[in-house]
Amino acid sequence: MVHDRVGRSKSHNEAAGEAGASPRSPRILIVEDDAEIAGMLGETLAESGMIVEMAESGAQTTAAMLGGKFDLVVLDVMLPGEDGLSICRRLRSETTIPILMLTALGEEVDRIVGLEIGADDYVTKPFSAREVTARIRALLRRAAYPAPERNRSRLLRFNGWRLDPIRRQLHDPDNVRVATTTHEFDLLLAFCRNPGRVLAREQLLAVTHAGLAGPIERSIDVHISRIRQKIEQDARDPVLLKTVRLGGYVFTATVEEA
């Protein structure tokens, strides 16, 4: 096995050797206190060439994040002590690492909360390990700029803000970096590349979920709300990112390449 609980984990090199993974294999942290679920998911990810480490609490998550660099966190909502939503909020305040939430909660509003506090995607239990793997790969693809983007690498500026497609960074008019989730950045980049054009929710959903089955359309509204809180002077009365009734959203700012 390439995974174990934090505190008695095998080294990354040892794990990679057992799995036949290259040094560039994605490194995934699974935060899940159910040993059966964690083991099943860990085995599937390892078979897919990923290096996996485990944690089962907030404290172990903190220790793992301090001890190594991960490409993505799979985070269960229901954990002993500090719950997954609290951990997600804390991680998002410190890093832009993609976060995939695992939840047994059935109500849509509970899943929305996870997206509102910074999760990039979610899967509801019971789930297929193969589906989780597919979603992880999609998140990893979006977190790393693809080769075609190198031809569209110029900085984008609007209302004093600066968006860097290569470094995937957003800076405010005072040149302070503003943290964004993977989905938020993808959406804002899509708007900046299509200023003045109405983008339907279906189009935006394709940008953020890459055609994966199951995402809720309402999640787009959540991400838009979070973007507005970051770039608008008054998120309740947006002037840059406007809602088009029965149409979608339109970015009204003048966008310039730098």
Beta strands, then each sheet from edge to edge (+ up, - down):
strand 1: 27-31
strand 2: 51-55
strand 3: 72-76
strand 4: 99-103
strand 5: 121-124
strand 6: 156-158
strand 7: 161-164
strand 8: 169-171
strand 9: 177-178
strand 10: 198-199
strand 11: 241-244
strand 12: 248-251
strand 13: 256-257
sheet 1: 2+ 1+ 3+ 4+ 5+
sheet 2: 9+ 8- 7+ 6- 13+
sheet 3: 10+ 12- 11+
end
